Each structure stands twice: as structure tokens, then as C-alpha cells.
Amino acid sequence: MTIRTLLAGTAAIAASPAFAQEQVELDLWTIDDPGEYHYVMAEEYMAANPEVTINLRTVQFPDMVNDLARAIATGDSPDITYIDNPEVALFASRGLLMDLSPYIEASDIVNAEDIFPGPLASVSYDGGIYGIPRGANTIALYYNADMFEAAGLDPDAPPQTWDELYEAAKVLTKPEDNVYGLAFSANGNEEGTFQFLPWVQMTGGDYDNIATPGAERALTLWKAFIDERLASPDTLIRGQWDSTGTFNAGNAAMSISGPWEIPRMSEEAQFDWRVALLPVPDTEAERASALGEGDNVILANTDEPEAAFAFLEFLYDNMDRVWNEFGYLPASEVEVVDPKFPEAYAVFEESMQYARNRGPSPDWPQISKAVQTAIQSALTGQATPADALAEAQETISDVVN
């Protein structure tokens, strides 16, 4: 049975019992591990609210949508879950998420007008608001300033354009030292789409207009990085976390990734690392970056809507902590006092101005799969970039229309 069948065939059951000061249990699914965001915040909340018990379950990021679909179909879904931002429309369109609009309107803590436009759009569908962003992220270019100096490059002038990025990668690649010029993720899952779409958007295309000359140029450049061994061959199967791990270990001079890397990078990277905005196709091009992170949503069939929303209010009320403690950018107008790594924070904060949603579309998994297939097909030589993108466009057009 497909995820589409599961979701389409599942009825949403609204429930609204009064939230009283009696013992309440909430089930929460997260992609976090113990010691990370949801676990830390749940422990704090339970300590302050002993009448509430939050049962946490860690689900691997690539498995979340399918696991949720199965749980909803069997009546075993959690009250609250993390969902990657492009998936909100998928679940909301099928009536599986609780519309939080009336709760937000009555809230003294959550103000939708304070949420940045991109993150707010990611939780909005058909006039409703179906989640609250737990934070935001985007991607930028990390680079090893020590390697730049050793290669005769100016560490105060990182690559600004695609051509400069390509030339820098060639200079920085040192096969004899097992050092690649660039690390990024072209993985055949959502991470590949996440990393590739900004390159398309910088050239005027988008998820529903992907067979363009600009997108072809971007995919051709990605292929050059792989074919010329400026990036590791396992770029095609490696996620962003592992990709940046090669940078931290000194085996890549540059890496495209997000702010979630900084907490471990500050411990692992034994060199002068810096961050710059993603290079653009040329100096006149429009900037773009990816809008990442996920949203806290409440399932429509929860038995504890008030208690679940109260916990979401607590998370939102602590938005100012996400950068310094968890490596996310705030998704709303808050003041981050004495941000750690202020230079990096400033770059990512600027990059958020150019961050764009993936979609939104209730059929996002099919759209993203078409993009992933095009990337993999072109980079492995099964099709030219132009043919791979044309095939993706045909699939996407059928879905969108």
C-alpha cells in the first residue's frame, strides 16, 4: 500500500476535551536523539508541569512520513510530531493535522504575524495554520580558511559566483592528501532536493519549472564536480551530516551545509572555519537559499488538543534559545542575546532573507522524487542533464496539473 493511499484513505477525527489539571499523557515523535531539542524541552516542560507526561519516540528523518502514514492508518499516531516543512501541505490537505488558527488567535504567546514569511508559509494551507515552526535553517558555504591561505587564495574573499567556486575547488583539491575541493550532498532523498533547488531558483526556475537552461547549467556544474573528482564520488549517496563530517576532518576544503553543523564543528574542526553566502551564477543573479527545519504539528485525532497546544506554546516561547543551544535560526521575531559564533550567525541570518520553501504542494513527495531522480540520473551518466531535467519536468507537470 502506498503512502498516498494510506493518507487519502484515513479519516481525520477531531476531538476537543477540556484540558484540566489532571494527569495528561502526550505522545511526541521527533527526529531528535536524547539530549537534543525535543528531549531537552520536554524534560523542562514536564518539570514545570508535573501533571503532563510526554512520551518521546525518535524516528529517523527519511522514515518520518511513511511511519506517520502507517500509524495514522492503524490508529496509533502520536499527538504531536515533527514534520519537515514541505510535508505539512501533504498531511494538511488530507485532513490529518489540526488547524491551529483558533488556538493561535486566542494565544497570548504565539503571534502568527511575528513568524517570518517563509516559515509561516510552510505551515499554512488553504487558509489554515497547521503547525508552528520549531526554528528555521538554510544553507551556506563553509570553508577552511587555513587551506585557502596554503593554496594562495584569499580567505577574506571566498567564492562569490559559480565560476569562482569551481576554480577554487580545482585549486583546493589535493588528491595526494585525500582532500577534495568541495563537499555537498546529492543524495537520492530530500536532502538532494534541498541542496539543489536553490541553484535552480537562482537562475529563475523553481520546483515546477525545472527544465530550464539555468537548471541545466547548475546540474552540469554538479556533474563536473563529481567527474573531475573535485567532490567525492560518494556525494551521490552521502547526506549532509556525513558530507560536512569530511570537511570537519580536513578532507574537504569547502562544504555546503547549514547551521545545525556548528555545535559539532566547533568541537571537531581543528582549523579556522568560516561561512559565506551561497555563490550565485553571476554577479547580476538573484540570490536564493533553501528554507529548512521542520514544524511542530498536532494530529487531528489527538485526544488532548489543549494540552498539546500548550506544549507548542512553550516551545515557541523559547525560540530565542534555538541558535545558541541547538544550532537553528529563530523562525520568528525574537532577540538572540549574545549569539554564539556571531560571524556565522550574521551570514545565516542574511541567508534567511533569500531562503525559499520547497513547494508547498500536497504532492511534494512525488515532485521531490522527480528532482532526486534527475540529479542521480545526470550525475551517474545515465542521462544528460538536459534530458534528466526534461523527464523530471514531465513528471512534475503531470503532478502539479
Secondary structure, DSSP 8 states (H G I E B T S, - for coil): --HHHHHHT-----------SS-EEEEEEES--TTSHHHHHHHHHHHH-TTEEEEEEE--GGGHHHHHHHHHHHT---SEEEEEGGGHHHHHTTT-B---HHHHHH-SS--GGGB-HHHHHHHEETTEE--EES-BB--EEEEEHHHHHHTT--TTS---BHHHHHHHHHHH-BGGGTBBS-B----SSHHHHHHHHHHHHHTT-BTTB--SHHHHHHHHHHHHHHHTTSS-GGGGT--HHHHHHHHHTTSBSEEEE-GGGHHHHHHH--S-EEEE---BSSTTS---EE-B-EEEEEBTT-S-HHHHHHHHHHHHHTGGGHHHHHS-B-SBS---SS-SSHHHHHHHHHHGGGEE-S---TTHHHHHHHHHHHHHHHHTTSS-HHHHHHHHHHHHHHHH-
